[in-house]
Amino acid sequence: MQQVYKATDLSFERLVALKVPKNESAEKRFARSAQMSARVNHPNVAKTLDYFEEAGRAYLIEELIDGLDLSTAFKERFSYLDPHLAAHLTHYLAKGVAASHHADVCHRDLKPSNIMVSNDPNLSEVKITDFGVAKLAEEEIAQNIHDEASITASQTLVGALPYMAPEVIEDHKKASKPADVWALGAMLHFFITGEPPYGVGLAAVPKILIASPPIPPSFFTNAKQFRPLTEELWAIVTRCLSKAPNSRPTANELIEMCSVLCYSSAPRKSGVIEGFRYNSGSWGTITGDDGVAVFFHADSGYSKVRLRRGQRVDFASFPGMPRPRAFPVLPVN
Amino acid sequence: MTPFKLPDRYAQTEECYEGGQGIVWIYEDTDLARRVAVKFMRPTEEAEQLLKEVASLRAIRSKHVAQIYDLQFQKKTKRPALIQEYVPGPDLSVIAEGGVSTEVALLILYQVASGISDIHAAGKIHRDIKPANIKRDSEGIFKLLDFGLTCDASPQPSTRSARGTDAFRAPEMYRPPPVKLSPAIDTYAFGVTAWALLSNGTIPDELQKIPPQLPSPSFAAIAPDLGAEILQLLDATLSAIPQRRPAMAAVKRAIGNHLLHGRHRALVSDTGGTKHTLLSKPGQAVKLTAGDRYIQIAYDGLSFRVQDSSDGVFINNVLCRVGVTMPESCVITIGTHSNRVFYLFDVSHPEVVL
């Protein structure tokens, strides 16, 4: 499809992403893709800086986000995100997708590896990349989707499949705005549970086609200190994963739903659970990487498994005596 | 005609803006099928000035500053042209004249304050903040333009010719030269811009005098519904004394809080997880009790405060005092020793996302 390089723009001495088409068939569509992505202008979308052809080869220059893509972030750091962080992320993503829909550009390949985030515990910067370029992915997907051997061989498809809407699996030409909204819902599911709604690999295909409403895992519903946010997030997941494309909210409606969500965006830091008091298992201390000890209660943790001594966590901290208090507490690798 | 020859991919349009320094022509980038703004200096002006502007733009990270795309140099003369994101507008002077509601004005001023705060955080002074230099993009994001006068804030710069635009020029700019420049001149210009936006583009006579006759009338005269905190801050932006003007980051924060007025939520739960109370309406209060001890917390639309309490009540283990603001997340302990009852108190709110 395309190759991406980190490059230095000598005019401005800045790092940029330099993209080149991988093969001839991609080459043909590259200019058009570049124009599509250049039409989208929003703080949550990576900006198209330049496009040029030299010696018969095409080059696209894009804003480079100092950070990492979400797929890598999940491999290296997170197993899942607490509802506050997930709400923040989804709010920004909805804004970026809506901006592209306003410009009549569909992404068609929204998935964690196409989302760039800053490398801080708050994921304070969020940008969607590969707008328009996704049209290229579509071709590769269309060629391979009905063949198990090529699905496993196609990296593009393996990553895209769990976030693909049922109508897109049936006919890739149907990829349009509602399919982007589906993908956002599937990603939100992935953020808060650590898994895409219908699993991964080829086994996901029949499940996506049936599209029965997903059931929240028990650790999610049991996280009482995170209600009512959890309930509201789940409602968004369910609506975005409506089988009928026209039953899904539009990107604008999604922004409306996100803009009334109440979540905490207090600055977070990292640390390690030092231990529990009186073997209570319910409250203890975290030692922050800055050396400051912080009190926490197990109910403030968003975790699939019991939080244990030695677990690395991200948390926000609030004034208290003799120690500040942590909330929320998110286990990380 | 422009005095500058660009590569063929750029097709000149009719749209052109004369700046205090330099000219901006709008071109069509035919490769990417989008418009771009191209800035170059007039033949009579220093070409170096544009490279200084580029250096400023590079240093500032803000979603309220137009993106820079490319720098082109004229083959023979080596004079530069800066290719930038095209912001279609309208500009804030047009929007102000059309009249906007207080709510819309605050959302715009929040963005302008964010942009100036980002510029100041990068150690720069813009020096020409005014409605005509602030434009709306196609997604409703406001961007600050024209960094032709922008300079470093430290070491404190001074100038012999106080540039900028008359009614937006701070009073200290009229002192005998050399005039010392500080970020507070942007804050003053922001204040005048805010006034124009809140009053259909008008500027009080006092501020139009050269130099301005301060004190300025209070913002309470044009926007009494803004609330005491914002009114006080906006009035302070027009203070005659630069040091009394607030930091732009503080202005941004205060406007942001105001935009979230009445939209916070506090969840109170007992540690058993059986009882939950949601505080979300301004004026709403909750009373938590254990025996004859109690605490009453009320929401005033901006924060949650302790309205009343008995002795023996602790917030995150700190003895509770009437009037304190509740932390965003805390444990309330009522009583001591074996009779203690715990409550969890967590505040959340929508994020101002543009």
Chai-1 contact restraints between the chains, C-beta under 6 A:
chainA,res_idxA,chainB,res_idxB,connection_type,confidence,min_distance_angstrom,max_distance_angstrom,comment,restraint_id
A,S11,B,L71,contact,1.0,0.0,6.0,A-B,restraint_1
A,F12,B,R58,contact,1.0,0.0,6.0,A-B,restraint_2
A,Q35,B,L32,contact,1.0,0.0,6.0,A-B,restraint_3
A,Q35,B,A33,contact,1.0,0.0,6.0,A-B,restraint_4
A,A38,B,L32,contact,1.0,0.0,6.0,A-B,restraint_5
A,A38,B,R34,contact,1.0,0.0,6.0,A-B,restraint_6
A,H42,B,E139,contact,1.0,0.0,6.0,A-B,restraint_7
A,P43,B,K63,contact,1.0,0.0,6.0,A-B,restraint_8
A,K47,B,Q67,contact,1.0,0.0,6.0,A-B,restraint_9
A,L49,B,Y69,contact,1.0,0.0,6.0,A-B,restraint_10
A,D50,B,D70,contact,1.0,0.0,6.0,A-B,restraint_11
A,Y51,B,D31,contact,1.0,0.0,6.0,A-B,restraint_12
A,Y51,B,L32,contact,1.0,0.0,6.0,A-B,restraint_13
A,H91,B,V353,contact,1.0,0.0,6.0,A-B,restraint_14
A,K95,B,V353,contact,1.0,0.0,6.0,A-B,restraint_15
A,A99,B,E139,contact,1.0,0.0,6.0,A-B,restraint_16
A,K224,B,G273,contact,1.0,0.0,6.0,A-B,restraint_17
A,S259,B,P350,contact,1.0,0.0,6.0,A-B,restraint_18
A,C262,B,R265,contact,1.0,0.0,6.0,A-B,restraint_19
A,C262,B,S348,contact,1.0,0.0,6.0,A-B,restraint_20
A,C262,B,H349,contact,1.0,0.0,6.0,A-B,restraint_21
A,Y263,B,S348,contact,1.0,0.0,6.0,A-B,restraint_22
A,S264,B,E328,contact,1.0,0.0,6.0,A-B,restraint_23
A,S264,B,S348,contact,1.0,0.0,6.0,A-B,restraint_24
A,S265,B,E351,contact,1.0,0.0,6.0,A-B,restraint_25
A,A266,B,E328,contact,1.0,0.0,6.0,A-B,restraint_26
A,F318,B,P327,contact,1.0,0.0,6.0,A-B,restraint_27
A,F318,B,E328,contact,1.0,0.0,6.0,A-B,restraint_28
A,F318,B,S329,contact,1.0,0.0,6.0,A-B,restraint_29
A,P319,B,P327,contact,1.0,0.0,6.0,A-B,restraint_30
A,G320,B,N316,contact,1.0,0.0,6.0,A-B,restraint_31
A,G320,B,N317,contact,1.0,0.0,6.0,A-B,restraint_32
A,M321,B,N317,contact,1.0,0.0,6.0,A-B,restraint_33
A,M321,B,V318,contact,1.0,0.0,6.0,A-B,restraint_34
A,R325,B,N316,contact,1.0,0.0,6.0,A-B,restraint_35
A,F327,B,S329,contact,1.0,0.0,6.0,A-B,restraint_36
